[in-house]
């Protein structure tokens, strides 16, 4: 399946939309790192913001202080969350377990 050819205007709009989404995800990661944003807040906001819904759960965990690649993998394994799962793909029970595991309020 090939993608349809885009006009220059459509391509520019798509590039701008992608840049905005990357900026949103980057800002959230910085907020998580500094402690000004919680995982529960990101999960709640993901239903209204598609860019947050596309954030990988591993990236979300790795943005937290003290959690690296190994610990994020262990957490996801313990909670039964697939390594490729994105925030929008989490079920209600997975969301609850993740927030409870991290000791936050949903």
C-alpha positions, 0 to 999 in steps of 0.5 A, spaced: 500 500 500 503 506 497 501 513 500 498 518 496 502 523 493 501 530 497 501 537 494 507 542 497 501 545 502 499 538 504 506 536 506 508 542 509 501 542 514 503 535 515 510 537 517 508 542 522 503 538 525 508 533 526 513 538 529 507 540 534 506 533 536 513 532 538 514 539 542 508 536 546 511 530 547 517 533 549 514 538 554 510 532 557 517 528 558 520 535 561 515 536 566 515 528 568 522 529 569 522 535 573 516 532 577 511 538 575 507 533 571 504 526 574 503 520 570 496 520 572 495 527 569 498 524 562 494 518 562 488 523 563 490 528 558 491 523 553 484 522 551 483 529 549 490 530 546 492 525 540 499 527 541 500 524 548 496 518 546 501 516 541 507 517 547 510 510 548 509 507 555 516 506 555 518 513 554 513 515 559 516 511 564 523 513 562 522 520 563 521 519 570 526 520 575 530 514 577 527 510 572 531 508 566 530 503 560 531 496 564 527 499 570 522 501 565 522 494 562 521 490 569 515 495 571 512 493 564 513 486 565 511 486 572 504 489 570 503 485 563 504 491 559 507 490 552 513 493 550 510 496 544 504 499 548 502 506 547 498 510 552 492 510 548 492 503 548 492 502 555 486 498 558 483 501 564 486 496 569 493 497 566 492 504 567 490 503 574 495 498 575 501 503 573 498 509 577 498 505 583 505 502 582 508 509 581 504 511 587 499 516 584 492 518 584 488 517 577 
